[in-house]
Amino acid sequence: MYLSSPLASLVPALHARVIQVLLSNTGGVTGRQVHRLAGMGSDTGVRNILVALVEQGLVLSETVGRARLYRMNTDHVLYRSLLDMSRVRAEIVSRVRVEIESWDNGVPAWHSSIFGSFARGEAGPDSDIDVLVVIAPDAGTDLTDDRWVTQIATLAQNIETWTGNVGQILDADVTTLGKMLQHEDPLVASWRADAVPLSGETLLQMLREVRVRCGMPLQSLGGAR
């Protein structure tokens, strides 16, 4: 799936961007504005797409002064489907969150978040969906527990089933995170900057507690969520 623009999984990329712009601007926009907001294609190419969408009834146009404004036809039978597709990102995040929260009946996660290109809104059709999952320090077990291993494998498989993209799960414990903090692993900086929280303890509080548990001095972790 083209994760940063789900509509592009079904229609050409420029068509998808034009439709996304119109879905996000319900008050009416000019062809020039659509081209600027789409951030790709030529002005002529965007205008040709707008004309085709008007002919199909998906888009309405009107002349206001010297400008022609375009907006989605919210009464069109396809409008709701297009709107739902434009919100697929939120649906993916929700499904991953629900899956991990269900682990409370197995081996619970202390923290989970999505990071990487999907979190930044830059993921393409070949991008992985990267998920950080930290085992609860009081779970009474470790990362080798068959139940935990099964949970991780099932989550990865479900992500691929839901999206067609690989679910890349980074599972960690306090010891692993402590070593990453000690060595200033750049991956930790990327979590602080881009991570989308899913469940459990916040990233900031978790990293602070990891430092305490590992006997490391506390320091500013600004930017974490």
Summary of the structure (lengths in Angstrom):
residues: 225
radius of gyration: 22.0
end to end distance: 27.3
largest distance: 70.2
contacts: 684
relative contact order: 0.11
helix: 51%
strand: 17%
